[in-house]
Amino acid sequence: MQTGIFNFSHAGQREGVAPLNGNAGVSAPSAGPGSHRYPIEMEVNSRWIDKQTRPACKYAPVVISKGQGEEAMKSMRSVEENRIETCRQLAMTHRSSDRCGWISFIRHDQASDLRFGPDNVPAIVISGGSANKIAQELGKDFSLAWHPMNMRNEPVYLLVHKMDYQTYAAALKEALDQYPNLRLVGWDGGQLTGFGAARAAATTLADSLPYRPERILMMDQDVVQTEGTRHSRPDVQQAVIDKHGSTGKPIIGYGVGYPTRQDVPKPFAATAKPDAQDFNSPAQQFVSIQAPFRERQGDGIYPAHMVAGGEDMLMGLRLGLAKDGKNTAILKGRIVKKELKGPADQPNAYWNKARVETLGALFESEKGTMVRFEGQDMTLDDLMKLFVRKQWLAAHPSPDSYNAAACVIERIILRLNKP
């Protein structure tokens, strides 16, 4: 299934959502009267409020109750429609009326890519705010799975937001000169940012490559090479291809992904096998994706409106990757991510400015959403204020509270889409 903010089934603009104004970075309107006004039941995620366990569930501040009534389900559907419409407007701000033209790129001369062909399997690596760290890591060793030396001459596209592009180009000049298969690409989604938009940009980039690859690798910037997930190993390559064939799914994970960073295994060392319950994980962090990567008026398999971290889970739900509580589209290994070392990027404009403006616009559109929390009915805005009073958040409004609110909305969307 292809998904996207431009194949949402509505005729024009949905009633009750006004257009964003010209300064829409933080000024998306609240939803119209009557939309998602019946409270949606939820409770706090006890692991999220514990600072020790929050990193492992940072995208899930609440648990949405399973037994929602009919009116609450209508509210949940309205929440999803409002999120999609708001993201569509953010993406198209200052752009033409082309409903599929919301992503554009800054990139190298593509003539140099014509030496590649459909059998090449490029890697697209999503990165942000880590130019100096990546420059240091590439020069230190070959531990990153996507290091150009580990890719065996396959092209590597380091995909960053346009606001980070010049910082990366300066920091990685030596690496770009040294490795002919390394490319730097900047993506632009208008005023829409976030995890889902970045992954939609990656599949759009794959779709635009002149040599029309039949398959790509997509991985996070901090994934390391392990023996069990080494993509150049013939048996691993064949296992991935066989898994695509046996499941019929366009995406296959190279293993189970985990939220925390770990020590880098020694070369050729075995990694610990995932526990049985870990195979309920989404296909994430290091995946193989088959063409077609994007269809007309679609963004590919990733939902761009999942801004705050729910894109992998919603993608898996819509593709039906899970069966009997187990993801059937991942291999049996363990994906390992490392902590990148090096100085922080300054300024980190995408993360500190553009991302916060997107979250702020979403909050303005969603703050009136009614929820039932601890037996009390309140708005999403009031819920964030309650989180501050309980010392689960430091302040509201703030970037952290905007992010927490966006995560609450995305938990609602995920619950709505579960079978």
GIWO-V536137 format. One record per pair of residues at least 6 apart in sequence whose ideal C-beta (glycine too) atoms are under 7 Angstrom apart, sorted by the first residue. I is the first residue (numbers start at 1). J is the second residue. Records with the same first field share a line. If there is no record, write none. Layout:
I=J ; J
This chain:
1=318 ; 319
2=295 ; 298 ; 300 ; 301
3=298 ; 299 ; 301 ; 303 ; 318
4=200 ; 298 ; 299 ; 304
5=84 ; 87 ; 88 ; 91 ; 299 ; 304 ; 305
6=88 ; 99 ; 100 ; 297 ; 298 ; 299
7=297 ; 298
8=84 ; 88
14=81 ; 85
15=32
16=31 ; 32 ; 35
17=29 ; 31 ; 32 ; 82 ; 85 ; 86
18=29
19=89
20=27 ; 28 ; 89 ; 90 ; 93
21=27
24=90 ; 93 ; 191 ; 361
25=191 ; 357 ; 361
26=357 ; 360 ; 361 ; 364
27=361 ; 364
28=86 ; 361 ; 362 ; 364 ; 365
29=364 ; 365
30=364 ; 365 ; 367 ; 368
31=82 ; 365 ; 368
35=78 ; 82
36=75 ; 78 ; 79 ; 82 ; 369 ; 370
37=75 ; 370
38=71 ; 72 ; 74 ; 75 ; 370
39=72 ; 370 ; 371 ; 372 ; 377
40=64 ; 68 ; 72 ; 75 ; 76 ; 370 ; 371 ; 372 ; 412
41=65 ; 68 ; 72 ; 372
42=62 ; 63 ; 64 ; 65 ; 371 ; 373
43=62 ; 63
44=62
45=57 ; 60 ; 61 ; 62 ; 63
47=53 ; 56 ; 57
48=54 ; 57 ; 60 ; 61
49=392
55=259 ; 260
56=259 ; 260
59=308 ; 309 ; 310 ; 407
60=407 ; 411
61=404 ; 407 ; 408
62=408 ; 411
64=411 ; 412 ; 415
68=76
75=370
76=412 ; 415 ; 416
77=416
79=369 ; 409 ; 412 ; 413
80=413 ; 416
82=365 ; 366
83=305 ; 409 ; 413
84=305
86=361 ; 362 ; 365
87=192 ; 304 ; 305
90=190 ; 191 ; 192 ; 358 ; 361
91=102 ; 189 ; 190 ; 192
92=102 ; 190
93=190 ; 191
94=190
95=101 ; 102 ; 190
99=297
100=296 ; 297
102=189 ; 190
103=187 ; 188 ; 189 ; 200 ; 201 ; 204
104=188
105=185 ; 186 ; 187 ; 205
106=162 ; 165 ; 185 ; 186
107=185
108=183
110=210
113=155 ; 209 ; 210 ; 211
114=210 ; 211
116=155 ; 211
117=211
118=211 ; 212 ; 213 ; 214
120=154 ; 155 ; 211 ; 213
121=154 ; 213 ; 215 ; 216 ; 217
122=154 ; 155 ; 156 ; 157 ; 209 ; 213 ; 216
123=146 ; 151 ; 154 ; 156 ; 217 ; 219
124=157 ; 159 ; 202 ; 205 ; 206 ; 216 ; 218
125=146 ; 156 ; 157 ; 158 ; 159 ; 219 ; 221
126=159 ; 198 ; 199 ; 202 ; 220 ; 221
127=134 ; 158 ; 159 ; 160 ; 221
128=160 ; 161 ; 164 ; 350 ; 351
129=164 ; 345 ; 348 ; 350 ; 351
130=221 ; 340 ; 345
131=164 ; 167 ; 168 ; 171 ; 172 ; 345
132=171 ; 342 ; 343 ; 345
133=340 ; 341 ; 342
134=172 ; 221 ; 340
135=171 ; 172 ; 175
136=341 ; 342
137=144 ; 340 ; 341
138=147 ; 175
142=149 ; 150
143=224 ; 225 ; 264 ; 338
144=224 ; 225
145=219 ; 223 ; 224 ; 225 ; 286
146=156 ; 219
148=156 ; 179 ; 181 ; 182
150=225 ; 232
151=181
152=232
153=181
154=181
155=181 ; 183
156=181 ; 182 ; 183
157=183 ; 185 ; 205
158=168 ; 182 ; 183 ; 184 ; 185
159=185 ; 187 ; 201 ; 202 ; 205
160=168 ; 186
161=186 ; 187 ; 193 ; 350 ; 354
162=186 ; 187 ; 188
163=349 ; 350 ; 354
164=350
165=186
167=345
168=184
169=184
172=184
175=182
176=182 ; 184
185=205
187=201
189=197 ; 201
191=357 ; 358
192=304 ; 358
193=350 ; 354 ; 355 ; 358
194=307 ; 308 ; 355 ; 358
195=306 ; 307 ; 308 ; 309 ; 311
196=302 ; 303 ; 304 ; 305 ; 306 ; 307 ; 311
197=304
199=302 ; 311
200=299 ; 300 ; 302 ; 304
202=218
203=289 ; 293 ; 294 ; 299 ; 300 ; 301 ; 302
204=294 ; 300
206=213 ; 216 ; 293
207=293 ; 294
213=291
214=290 ; 291
215=288 ; 289 ; 290 ; 291
216=289
217=231 ; 288
218=287 ; 289
219=285 ; 286
220=285 ; 337
222=261 ; 337 ; 338 ; 340
223=285 ; 286 ; 335 ; 337
224=264 ; 336 ; 337 ; 338
226=265 ; 271 ; 336
227=268 ; 269 ; 270
228=255 ; 271 ; 333 ; 334
229=236 ; 254 ; 255 ; 286 ; 333 ; 335
230=236
231=237 ; 254
239=331
240=252 ; 288 ; 331
243=252 ; 329 ; 331
244=252 ; 290
247=328 ; 329
249=319 ; 321 ; 329
250=289 ; 290 ; 301
251=283 ; 287 ; 288 ; 289 ; 301 ; 319 ; 329
252=283 ; 287 ; 288 ; 329 ; 330
253=283 ; 284 ; 286 ; 287 ; 329 ; 330 ; 331
254=286 ; 287 ; 331 ; 333 ; 335
255=286 ; 330 ; 331 ; 333 ; 334 ; 335
256=274 ; 278 ; 279 ; 281 ; 330 ; 334 ; 335
257=281 ; 284 ; 285 ; 335
261=337 ; 338 ; 339
262=336 ; 337
264=336 ; 338
265=271 ; 336
271=333 ; 334 ; 336
272=334
273=334
274=334
279=326 ; 327 ; 330
280=322 ; 325 ; 326 ; 327
281=327 ; 330
282=312 ; 313 ; 316 ; 327
283=312 ; 316 ; 321 ; 327 ; 329 ; 330
284=312
285=335 ; 337
286=335
293=300
294=300
301=315 ; 319
302=311 ; 315
303=311 ; 314 ; 315
306=314 ; 410
307=358 ; 362 ; 406
308=403 ; 406 ; 407 ; 410
309=407
310=410 ; 413 ; 414
313=414
314=413 ; 414 ; 417
316=322 ; 327
317=414 ; 417 ; 418
318=417
321=327 ; 328 ; 329
356=399 ; 402
359=399 ; 402 ; 403 ; 406
360=402
362=406
363=402 ; 405
366=380 ; 405 ; 409
367=379 ; 380 ; 381
368=379
369=379 ; 380 ; 409
370=377 ; 379
371=378 ; 380 ; 383
373=383
380=405 ; 408
383=408
384=393 ; 396 ; 401 ; 404 ; 405
385=396
387=393 ; 404
388=395 ; 396
393=400 ; 401 ; 404
394=400
395=401
